[in-house]
Amino acid sequence: MKKTHDILCAGSVLWDVIGRTPHDMRVGSDEPGRITRLPGGVAMNIAMTLARFGLVPALLSAVGKDHEGTDLITRCAAMGMVTDHLYRSDLPTDRYMAIEGPAGLIAAIADAHSLEAAGDAILSPLENGTLGSDAAPYTGVIALDGNLTVDLLREIATRPSFAAADLRVAPASPGKARRLKPLMSHPGATLYVNREEAGFLTDTTPATAFEGAEALLAAGATRVLVTDGGSHGAEGHRGRIIEAPCPAVQVSRITGAGDTFMAAHIAAEIQGKNALQSLVMALETAAHYVSGVDA
């Protein structure tokens, strides 16, 4: 099979509508700010960062047949992504809307109904022989996001078509972290979570990224990356845990930071960097992102 990509990104590919204001907000506030519409979603955010590192990501997701979906696919292709395997849905293209203030995220709504309705249709290329099958499972890296349904994530944990994959898993949001539990025991799974999400997955209250990694490994996870805001990041694998501090920056945006961290870490490892170098590069890339200097 001729290689056309470096990594698969499976999950949400949608439009991000983000409103940002430098003013403090509360319920009922009406403040001036900036509103942007950009390609987004966990899988999309990861793919965009990977593309900036010179890698070619292929997308596995559901995108509507509406003009917003067509526009989104055009934007993805222009950024160097492979869009051939996207499932075109009859439902509207998904959207995510968030409001951010000076302290970070205030509120958000994720409209991912098309992705949820598509179910395992987005994964058919991994099972129909296009990219892999039960008999010849895909052996490359798959970035998987927690916006997939609980049932589908549970199936992926035991599907033969995913048995040989290097799975890199993101929860999408703290509220969806617990749905990743079935994937913790997958021998090829690496979980990328923040300290709060590590607590949800282990029913503990870790005080640091290091403690979060400890708790996840003790609960049966194969490999984990845990972040803790602007403090430290930790990587744990087979009982060994390393950590590194996050660079200090002025935060100007939050949405997509975790996805950027994950993608940078994957890119570092593909480039051949060791565990500590990969963790440091991921933390530095995420810090650069939240500073907004390239916005």
ChimeraX attribute file (.defattr): number of C-alpha atoms within 10 A of each C-alpha:
attribute: neighborCount
match mode: 1-to-1
recipient: residues
	/A:1	7
	/A:2	5
	/A:3	6
	/A:4	10
	/A:5	15
	/A:6	17
	/A:7	22
	/A:8	23
	/A:9	25
	/A:10	27
	/A:11	26
	/A:12	30
	/A:13	31
	/A:14	31
	/A:15	22
	/A:16	20
	/A:17	18
	/A:18	18
	/A:19	18
	/A:20	21
	/A:21	18
	/A:22	15
	/A:23	14
	/A:24	12
	/A:25	16
	/A:26	8
	/A:27	6
	/A:28	6
	/A:29	9
	/A:30	10
	/A:31	13
	/A:32	11
	/A:33	13
	/A:34	11
	/A:35	12
	/A:36	11
	/A:37	13
	/A:38	12
	/A:39	19
	/A:40	23
	/A:41	26
	/A:42	28
	/A:43	29
	/A:44	28
	/A:45	24
	/A:46	28
	/A:47	32
	/A:48	23
	/A:49	20
	/A:50	25
	/A:51	18
	/A:52	14
	/A:53	14
	/A:54	11
	/A:55	19
	/A:56	20
	/A:57	27
	/A:58	26
	/A:59	29
	/A:60	29
	/A:61	28
	/A:62	33
	/A:63	27
	/A:64	22
	/A:65	16
	/A:66	15
	/A:67	11
	/A:68	17
	/A:69	22
	/A:70	15
	/A:71	12
	/A:72	21
	/A:73	23
	/A:74	13
	/A:75	14
	/A:76	20
	/A:77	13
	/A:78	10
	/A:79	15
	/A:80	18
	/A:81	24
	/A:82	21
	/A:83	16
	/A:84	12
	/A:85	19
	/A:86	22
	/A:87	21
	/A:88	20
	/A:89	20
	/A:90	13
	/A:91	17
	/A:92	19
	/A:93	25
	/A:94	24
	/A:95	22
	/A:96	20
	/A:97	16
	/A:98	17
	/A:99	20
	/A:100	23
	/A:101	21
	/A:102	16
	/A:103	14
	/A:104	16
	/A:105	15
	/A:106	15
	/A:107	10
	/A:108	15
	/A:109	11
	/A:110	14
	/A:111	16
	/A:112	20
	/A:113	14
	/A:114	22
	/A:115	27
	/A:116	18
	/A:117	14
	/A:118	20
	/A:119	15
	/A:120	17
	/A:121	16
	/A:122	21
	/A:123	22
	/A:124	17
	/A:125	18
	/A:126	19
	/A:127	19
	/A:128	12
	/A:129	15
	/A:130	12
	/A:131	20
	/A:132	18
	/A:133	17
	/A:134	15
	/A:135	10
	/A:136	16
	/A:137	19
	/A:138	23
	/A:139	15
	/A:140	15
	/A:141	19
	/A:142	23
	/A:143	27
	/A:144	25
	/A:145	26
	/A:146	25
	/A:147	24
	/A:148	26
	/A:149	17
	/A:150	17
	/A:151	12
	/A:152	16
	/A:153	21
	/A:154	16
	/A:155	15
	/A:156	18
	/A:157	22
	/A:158	14
	/A:159	14
	/A:160	17
	/A:161	22
	/A:162	25
	/A:163	20
	/A:164	16
	/A:165	18
	/A:166	19
	/A:167	23
	/A:168	21
	/A:169	23
	/A:170	27
	/A:171	24
	/A:172	23
	/A:173	16
	/A:174	17
	/A:175	12
	/A:176	19
	/A:177	21
	/A:178	19
	/A:179	20
	/A:180	21
	/A:181	20
	/A:182	17
	/A:183	23
	/A:184	22
	/A:185	17
	/A:186	22
	/A:187	16
	/A:188	18
	/A:189	24
	/A:190	24
	/A:191	27
	/A:192	24
	/A:193	28
	/A:194	25
	/A:195	24
	/A:196	21
	/A:197	24
	/A:198	29
	/A:199	22
	/A:200	18
	/A:201	22
	/A:202	19
	/A:203	13
	/A:204	15
	/A:205	15
	/A:206	19
	/A:207	12
	/A:208	19
	/A:209	26
	/A:210	23
	/A:211	19
	/A:212	32
	/A:213	34
	/A:214	23
	/A:215	20
	/A:216	25
	/A:217	21
	/A:218	13
	/A:219	15
	/A:220	15
	/A:221	26
	/A:222	21
	/A:223	25
	/A:224	25
	/A:225	30
	/A:226	28
	/A:227	29
	/A:228	19
	/A:229	15
	/A:230	16
	/A:231	13
	/A:232	18
	/A:233	26
	/A:234	27
	/A:235	26
	/A:236	24
	/A:237	18
	/A:238	12
	/A:239	11
	/A:240	11
	/A:241	18
	/A:242	15
	/A:243	20
	/A:244	18
	/A:245	16
	/A:246	21
	/A:247	15
	/A:248	12
	/A:249	14
	/A:250	12
	/A:251	17
	/A:252	19
	/A:253	20
	/A:254	19
	/A:255	21
	/A:256	19
	/A:257	20
	/A:258	28
	/A:259	26
	/A:260	26
	/A:261	26
	/A:262	28
	/A:263	26
	/A:264	26
	/A:265	26
	/A:266	21
	/A:267	24
	/A:268	21
	/A:269	15
	/A:270	14
	/A:271	12
	/A:272	10
	/A:273	15
	/A:274	10
	/A:275	17
	/A:276	14
	/A:277	15
	/A:278	21
	/A:279	28
	/A:280	23
	/A:281	18
	/A:282	24
	/A:283	28
	/A:284	18
	/A:285	21
	/A:286	25
	/A:287	22
	/A:288	19
	/A:289	23
	/A:290	21
	/A:291	16
	/A:292	14
	/A:293	10
	/A:294	7
	/A:295	8
